[in-house]
Amino acid sequence: MRGIVAVKASEEKTSAERAGQIEAARERILTAVSDYWALTAEQPGERRRIPYAGRVYDREELVNLVDSALEFWLTGGRYTREFEQALAEYLDLPFCAFVNSGSSANLLAFMALTDPELGERAIRRGDEVITPACAFPTTVSPIVQFGAVPVFVDIAIPSYNLDVRQLEDALSPRTKAVIAAHTLGNPFDLKAVRSFCDRHGLWLVEDNCDALGAGFVLDGTLRKTGTVGHIGTSSFYPPHHITTGEGGAVYTADPLLSQIIRSLRDWGRACACPPGVDNLCGRRFDGQYGTLPRGYDHKYTYSRFGYNLKATDLQAAIGVAQLKKLPDFVEARNRNYQTLRAGLSHLEDRLEFSVCHPDARPSWFGFPITCRVPGGRDRIVRSLEAAGVQTRMLFAGNLIRHPCFDGMRASGTGFRVVSDLPETERAVSDTFWLGVYPGLTAGELSYMLEQTEKAVLRL
Ligand SMILES: Cc1ncc(COP(=O)(O)O)c(C=O)c1O
């Protein structure tokens, strides 16, 4: 007996020693990573070109990433749980699912609304979804892919958001949802859109990919964009407010929608166990599903035709560090926006600047400009690009004019358009935007102002 106790004690000592050695090795590696960051971090004034956006990170992101790599869990694990929870808390919502891109987030948001569990409110093939024509393609792709009908409304310049005055015209007996983005971080009129949706029993999906951290005052309460509609989506691709490399999130306050979103994300399965966990509910082998034999493994039971759109713990590890910086990022973006706005105000006779709804609290993704001088936009953009200042168009401009719409345009089927979209067309020819991301230095912003003024005065 005494022998067994002695062996056990020595085993415990060995495993404690090993754990201590592992922890010490981990500490050495992470300290070296932190030192590496200090040596390699970009120095101000080092770059030749001013990007419109980019990753802003420090040692914490790098240390978390390597920490996760050492753990080698790879798929969703502790960092994923932490990131989902922290993002849900930030948004003041109960449910948030981390996914592998903003496009995947939009796909899940849309497909969740087609789920038969939603009964009469489920979107079916041939049903209509109202959305602006000036958009990012993957806000609209899931609608077309599923066989629902996008109904395009115009945008309104200078908000660059969907023109809420066209919503009633867009409505038909088959309308089931409104899906729209908060353009470049400027919240659309959530009061008008939400009350339109409520009046007509429609779903509202907020594509919040370019607006994380923005808000809107509704009934006296400041609400984060992405949380007023039934589902909100985010992208964490590097130019966005925070990054995980590739990555995105879908969030909702609705427990049923959350369950559908997770199921669709995770192969369409019925079971809610996270990766690596079995039998969380304790009834793994007790149920009756479909026409399967009673007790068939719930973990391998599929309630939906799903996908695998999960992201990895490596990405979530970066997200955990990025999320802590988000409030500062939003402040810096808004400050940079104001610097550009003030510095260009004397050019207002030639340039039109954006305007926000009085109840909107933007979290600027970019600084949109519409040139009032015909043909002037392209000359300004070429001049800025030649001077090393990166510019961007307002995403797809008019989505319907893109090659992906060739077939539908030719046949005139599969979509509807409300009005001739004059403002969307104006955006196609006259609008561009400049960066406001937190990585811009005061010197770079001055240079951007100087070069923009130079180009505009040459028109
Ligand atoms: C409004 C909007 N929605 C969706 C997306 C897609 O996000 P991702 O690139 O992560 O797929 C983007 C991308 O920039 C976007 O701007």
The ligand as an SDF file (V2000), in Angstrom:
LIG
                    3D

 16 16  0  0  0  0  0  0  0  0999 V2000
  -21.0290   46.0530  -46.2600 C   0  0  0  0  0  0  0  0  0  0  0  0
  -20.2360   44.7940  -46.3770 C   0  0  0  0  0  0  0  0  0  0  0  0
  -20.8740   43.6160  -46.2250 N   0  0  0  0  0  0  0  0  0  0  0  0
  -20.2070   42.4480  -46.3220 C   0  0  0  0  0  0  0  0  0  0  0  0
  -18.8480   42.4020  -46.5420 C   0  0  0  0  0  0  0  0  0  0  0  0
  -18.1460   41.0780  -46.6640 C   0  0  0  0  0  0  0  0  0  0  0  0
  -17.2260   40.8450  -45.6420 O   0  0  0  0  0  0  0  0  0  0  0  0
  -16.0140   39.7890  -45.8630 P   0  0  0  0  0  0  0  0  0  0  0  0
  -15.0290   40.4510  -46.7470 O   0  0  0  0  0  0  0  0  0  0  0  0
  -15.4850   39.5430  -44.4960 O   0  0  0  0  0  0  0  0  0  0  0  0
  -16.5980   38.5800  -46.4860 O   0  0  0  0  0  0  0  0  0  0  0  0
  -18.1520   43.6020  -46.6960 C   0  0  0  0  0  0  0  0  0  0  0  0
  -16.6940   43.5620  -46.9440 C   0  0  0  0  0  0  0  0  0  0  0  0
  -15.9750   44.4840  -46.8810 O   0  0  0  0  0  0  0  0  0  0  0  0
  -18.8600   44.8190  -46.6150 C   0  0  0  0  0  0  0  0  0  0  0  0
  -18.2390   45.9910  -46.7560 O   0  0  0  0  0  0  0  0  0  0  0  0
  1  2  1  0
  2  3  1  0
  2 15  2  0
  3  4  2  0
  4  5  1  0
  5  6  1  0
  5 12  2  0
  6  7  1  0
  7  8  1  0
  8  9  2  0
  8 10  1  0
  8 11  1  0
 12 13  1  0
 12 15  1  0
 13 14  2  0
 15 16  1  0
M  END
$$$$
